[in-house]
Structures are given as structure tokens and as C-alpha cells.
Amino acid sequence: MTALPQITSRASMRIAAPALLAAAMLMPASAQARPAVVELFTSQGCSSCPPADALINEVAPRDDVIALTYNITYWDYLGWRDTLGREEHTQRQEAYAQHFMDRKYTPQLIIDGETHMPGSRQQASRKAINDQVDSVEGAGALVTTPTDDGFAVTADATAGSQTAAVWLVQYDVAHEVMITRGENAGETITYSNVVRDIIRLDDWDTSKPLSIDLAKDMLMEGDHDGCAIIVQQAGEYGVGKVLTAARIDMALMN
């Protein structure tokens, strides 16, 4: 499907209660590379999307990939209102469209904020994901540390200074949706890592160490069962190349 007119991008901001100290580890400090971030912009009303949705179902369990599903809203007029669609997802995709100086479309797969392609092309998309996993840099690993009241998120300063947006992404691990109207009428589609909220926590000057305290109440608020942190070049539109990323182990807060 093709794009509709531009929608102004918006970053959601929240402030976590101060309290905690930062320290050590998400993955061994030795050399395991951080996971690649794969973002799919999809729609229940788009007949081209199910193969891309299936691809995300395939890669979502991988430790070396953070796969995220964003259901957009601009195809709702075609006869089926996307039950997982959020305007914030459409706005994030629009920000990427402006960043890439390109149109937005579904299903759009964005890999580490650097490249995009139709996610329906499963073989090419699978290869692009694997190539990115193989080439991703291990430097600048993001560290998430459980504390008495949540998590501390830290990263070392990097050479040179740039502005990076720090995002908290809250998602559901799985949703199964029966679609009764529109282009996918009669289909039951499973969606993995469905984004429920995306919160811009901070803008980080990468020449300085990063330290953010996330309160448990903030992490647990809302309808979701998974969380991840994404740090990416902010650029003009708040999105860009992913610098580092990490999951937050929600089980450690129970």
C-alpha cells in the first residue's frame, strides 16, 4: 500500500521518579554484540502485511534481535479499524519517512533505523536482518540493572558528541486477531511484540555517560508484558541510526 499525506511526528515524554543508582549488566561486558532492532509498521487492513507479520513472529524469539510491531491507523478507512492501531505508531513511521526522505507504506520493515524495505519480501528481509546481526557493533553496550524499585539504565560515554533519543518501548509478546472485514476478512493473524506505548525518556549527549532510573511503577503501568530500551540518533525528527538497545527483564520485578 502507498502513503497518505504527512502526519507531524510527536515524541511522548514522561519522567521517572529519581531514586536509584546505576551499575552493571545486560549481556557480558566481553564482547557479545547488542541486539539488532527490527521495527515493522503493519496494518490489519493491508493484504500485503500478513507475510511480514509472520516474519516478525519468526524472529521475535531471537536473543540477537529486538523485533517490534507497530500497527498504524491510516488504512482504517478501508473497511476495518485496526484493533491494535495507534496514532503514535503512525507518527513514528512518519518521522522515519521524513528521516529517510521517502514515503511511508505497509508493510515497512526498518532495521536498526538505517535501512527500510517491504517486510512482505520475506527472503530479502530475513537476509537483511541476519546481515545486520552479523555486522552490529558490540561497543557502547546498554546496561540494565535491577534495583529495589525498578531498573537503572547506563551506558559509557562514546568518542565524539551527538544527540541520541532514549526510548522506552512497552509491548505485548503476542496478540491473535480475527479480522472480519476489509482486505484480510476471514483471516486470523498472530502479531508478536505489539507496541503498546513508546516513551521518549531523555536526549543523551553521547560524549557523557548515560544514567537513567526507571521506577517499577512506570515500567509496570499499562497493558503490556515486555519492555525494551532503544537509543538512536535523534536527528531532526527524533529517529535515526540505532546506537544501542536492550530488553528489560520484567520477571525480575515480580
C-alpha positions as CSV (number, residue, x, y, z in Angstrom):
1,M,0.0,0.0,0.0
2,T,1.1,3.6,-0.6
3,A,1.3,6.5,1.7
4,L,-1.1,9.2,2.8
5,P,-0.2,12.8,3.4
6,Q,2.3,13.7,6.2
7,I,1.4,13.5,9.8
8,T,3.5,15.6,12.1
9,S,5.7,13.4,14.3
10,R,5.4,13.7,18.1
11,A,7.6,12.3,20.9
12,S,5.9,11.2,24.1
13,M,7.7,12.3,27.2
14,R,7.5,11.0,30.8
15,I,9.7,11.5,33.8
16,A,10.6,8.6,36.1
17,A,10.9,9.3,39.8
18,P,14.5,9.9,40.8
19,A,15.9,7.5,43.3
20,L,18.2,4.8,42.1
21,L,21.9,4.2,41.3
22,A,23.3,2.7,38.2
23,A,25.6,-0.3,37.8
24,A,26.2,-3.4,35.8
25,M,24.8,-5.8,33.2
26,L,22.5,-6.8,30.4
27,M,25.0,-9.0,28.5
28,P,28.5,-9.9,29.3
29,A,30.9,-7.0,29.1
30,S,33.1,-9.1,27.0
31,A,32.1,-8.9,23.5
32,Q,28.7,-10.0,22.7
33,A,27.1,-7.6,20.4
34,R,23.9,-5.8,21.3
35,P,20.7,-7.0,19.6
36,A,19.6,-5.5,16.3
37,V,16.4,-3.6,16.4
38,V,13.8,-4.6,13.8
39,E,10.6,-2.4,13.6
40,L,7.6,-3.4,11.5
41,F,4.9,-0.9,10.5
42,T,1.9,-3.0,9.6
43,S,-1.9,-2.9,9.4
44,Q,-4.7,-5.4,9.8
45,G,-6.4,-3.7,6.8
46,C,-3.5,-4.3,4.4
47,S,-3.5,-7.6,2.4
48,S,0.3,-7.3,1.8
49,C,1.1,-7.4,5.5
50,P,0.5,-11.0,6.7
51,P,3.8,-12.3,5.3
52,A,5.6,-9.5,7.2
53,D,3.7,-10.3,10.4
54,A,4.7,-13.9,10.0
55,L,8.4,-12.9,9.6
56,I,8.3,-10.9,12.9
57,N,6.7,-14.0,14.6
58,E,9.7,-15.9,13.3
59,V,12.4,-13.5,14.6
60,A,10.8,-12.2,17.8
61,P,12.1,-15.1,20.0
62,R,15.7,-14.5,19.0
63,D,18.1,-13.1,21.6
64,D,20.1,-11.2,19.0
65,V,17.0,-9.3,17.7
66,I,14.6,-6.9,19.3
67,A,11.6,-7.2,17.0
68,L,8.7,-4.7,17.4
69,T,5.3,-4.5,15.7
70,Y,3.7,-1.1,15.2
71,N,0.1,-1.2,13.9
72,I,-0.7,2.0,12.1
73,T,-4.0,3.8,11.6
74,Y,-4.1,5.3,8.1
75,W,-5.7,2.3,6.4
76,D,-8.6,2.2,8.9
77,Y,-10.9,3.8,6.3
78,L,-10.7,0.8,4.0
79,G,-13.4,-1.1,6.0
80,W,-11.6,-2.5,9.0
81,R,-10.4,-0.5,12.0
82,D,-7.1,-1.9,13.2
83,T,-7.7,-3.2,16.7
84,L,-4.1,-2.6,17.7
85,G,-3.6,0.6,15.7
86,R,-2.3,3.7,17.5
87,E,-1.8,7.2,16.2
88,E,1.6,7.3,17.9
89,H,2.7,4.4,15.6
90,T,1.7,6.3,12.5
91,Q,3.6,9.4,13.8
92,R,6.7,7.3,14.4
93,Q,6.5,5.9,10.9
94,E,6.1,9.5,9.5
95,A,9.2,10.6,11.4
96,Y,11.1,7.8,9.7
97,A,9.6,8.8,6.3
98,Q,11.0,12.3,6.9
99,H,14.3,11.0,8.1
100,F,14.7,8.7,5.0
101,M,13.2,11.4,2.7
102,D,10.8,8.8,1.4
103,R,7.1,7.8,1.6
104,K,5.6,5.6,4.3
105,Y,4.0,2.3,3.3
106,T,2.9,-1.0,4.7
107,P,4.4,-3.4,5.5
108,Q,7.5,-1.4,6.1
109,L,10.4,-3.1,7.9
110,I,13.1,-0.8,9.4
111,I,16.3,-2.4,10.5
112,D,18.4,-0.5,13.2
113,G,17.0,2.8,12.0
114,E,19.3,2.6,9.0
115,T,17.5,0.8,6.2
116,H,14.0,0.0,5.2
117,M,12.3,-2.4,2.9
118,P,8.9,-4.1,2.3
119,G,8.6,-6.7,5.0
120,S,6.5,-8.9,2.7
121,R,9.6,-9.8,0.9
122,Q,10.5,-12.4,3.4
123,Q,13.7,-13.8,2.0
124,A,15.3,-10.4,1.4
125,S,14.1,-9.2,4.8
126,R,15.4,-12.3,6.6
127,K,18.8,-11.8,4.9
128,A,18.9,-8.1,5.8
129,I,18.2,-8.9,9.4
130,N,20.8,-11.6,9.6
131,D,23.4,-9.4,7.9
132,Q,22.7,-6.6,10.4
133,V,23.0,-9.0,13.3
134,D,26.4,-10.2,12.0
135,S,27.7,-6.6,11.5
136,V,26.2,-4.9,14.5
137,E,28.9,-3.3,16.8
138,G,29.3,-4.5,20.3
139,A,30.8,-1.2,21.6
140,G,28.6,1.1,23.7
141,A,26.5,-1.8,25.2
142,L,23.5,-0.6,27.1
143,V,23.4,-1.9,30.6
144,T,20.1,-2.5,32.5
145,T,20.4,-3.3,36.3
146,P,17.5,-4.3,38.6
147,T,17.2,-2.1,41.7
148,D,14.9,-2.1,44.7
149,D,12.4,0.0,42.9
150,G,12.9,-0.7,39.2
151,F,15.8,-0.6,36.8
152,A,18.9,1.5,36.3
153,V,19.9,2.1,32.7
154,T,23.5,3.0,32.0
155,A,26.0,3.3,29.1
156,D,29.5,4.6,28.8
157,A,30.4,7.8,27.0
158,T,31.4,7.4,23.4
159,A,34.1,9.2,21.3
160,G,32.6,12.4,19.9
161,S,29.4,14.1,20.8
162,Q,26.0,13.5,19.2
163,T,22.4,13.7,20.5
164,A,20.6,10.4,20.9
165,A,17.0,9.8,21.8
166,V,16.4,7.3,24.6
167,W,13.1,5.4,24.1
168,L,11.3,3.1,26.4
169,V,9.1,0.7,24.4
170,Q,6.4,-1.3,26.1
171,Y,4.9,-4.2,24.2
172,D,2.7,-7.3,24.4
173,V,4.5,-10.5,23.5
174,A,1.6,-11.9,21.4
175,H,-1.8,-11.0,20.1
176,E,-4.2,-13.1,17.9
177,V,-6.8,-11.1,16.0
178,M,-9.7,-12.4,13.9
179,I,-10.4,-10.0,11.1
180,T,-13.9,-9.9,9.7
181,R,-13.9,-7.1,7.2
182,G,-11.5,-5.3,4.8
183,E,-8.7,-6.8,2.7
184,N,-7.9,-9.5,5.3
185,A,-11.5,-10.5,6.0
186,G,-11.7,-14.1,7.3
187,E,-8.1,-14.2,8.4
188,T,-6.8,-14.8,11.9
189,I,-3.4,-13.2,12.3
190,T,-0.9,-13.5,15.1
191,Y,1.2,-10.4,16.0
192,S,4.4,-10.6,18.1
193,N,5.8,-7.8,20.3
194,V,3.0,-5.4,19.7
195,V,3.9,-2.0,20.8
196,R,1.5,-0.5,23.4
197,D,3.4,2.7,24.2
198,I,6.7,4.3,23.3
199,I,8.0,6.9,25.6
200,R,10.9,9.3,25.0
201,L,12.8,9.2,28.3
202,D,15.7,11.6,27.5
203,D,18.0,13.1,25.0
204,W,21.5,11.9,25.6
205,D,24.8,13.7,24.8
206,T,26.8,10.7,24.0
207,S,30.1,12.3,25.0
208,K,28.9,11.9,28.6
209,P,27.9,8.7,30.5
210,L,24.2,7.8,30.4
211,S,22.3,7.1,33.6
212,I,18.5,6.9,33.8
213,D,16.5,5.4,36.7
214,L,13.2,3.7,35.8
215,A,10.7,3.3,38.6
216,K,8.9,0.0,38.8
217,D,5.5,1.8,38.8
218,M,6.4,3.3,35.4
219,L,7.6,0.1,33.9
220,M,4.5,-1.9,35.1
221,E,2.0,0.8,34.2
222,G,-0.4,0.0,31.3
223,D,-1.3,-3.1,29.3
224,H,1.9,-4.8,28.3
225,D,4.2,-7.6,29.3
226,G,7.6,-6.6,27.8
227,C,9.9,-3.6,27.7
228,A,12.9,-2.6,25.8
229,I,15.2,0.5,25.7
230,I,16.2,1.8,22.3
231,V,18.9,4.5,21.9
232,Q,19.1,6.1,18.4
233,Q,20.5,9.2,16.8
234,A,17.8,11.8,17.3
235,G,18.4,13.8,14.1
236,E,15.9,16.4,13.1
237,Y,12.9,14.1,13.5
238,G,13.8,12.1,16.7
239,V,14.7,8.9,14.8
240,G,17.8,7.6,13.1
241,K,20.5,5.0,13.4
242,V,20.2,2.8,16.4
243,L,23.3,3.1,18.6
244,T,22.4,0.5,21.2
245,A,19.4,-1.3,22.7
246,A,18.4,-3.8,25.4
247,R,15.5,-5.7,26.8
248,I,14.3,-5.2,30.3
249,D,13.7,-8.5,32.1
250,M,10.2,-7.9,33.5
251,A,10.4,-11.2,35.5
252,L,12.9,-9.6,37.8
253,M,10.3,-7.1,39.1
254,N,7.8,-9.8,40.2
